[in-house]
């Protein structure tokens, strides 16, 4: 099935081409093992920046983005949202907010290193294939003391359009 082949490619791209990725609650390799080996003494492989978000459609990588939290996805939503429809996405963290956006833009499949129960529920309700390495009740804030503010924002938003607008303001992408 094309969606699963694209998901596999997106996951490999997320891990720098590593074939060692395990999904469905199996252990992932440490990030250092996922970095490409490099014989060039001028390049330090520990400084290679791997993407935090990968978008794939029909075997083609359409986008790779790096950044914290939901920012890479919001950059795509703000500048080239047309690439999302029918594509699969692999992201480091997939919570309810990311799942809502994926559903809204008719993403064909989703992978998350960490995925929340709310995201699983939403994707399953819409029959969107998904995979994850680790399942959590909800996405936590950076301090690990409570719910992520993005997840709180998603729970308070009545529509995806409202969520996207609020995220753009929160991230300083619009006034």
Secondary structure, 3 states (H helix, E strand, C coil): CHHHHHHHHHHHHHCCCCCCCCCCCCCCCCHHHHCCCCCCCCCCHHHCCCCCEEEEECCEEEEEECCCCCHHHHHHHHHHHHHCCCCEEEEEEECHHHHHHHHHCCCCEEEEEEEEHHHHHHHHHCCCEEEEEEEECCCECCCCCCECHHHHHHHHCCCHHHHHHHHHHHCCCCC
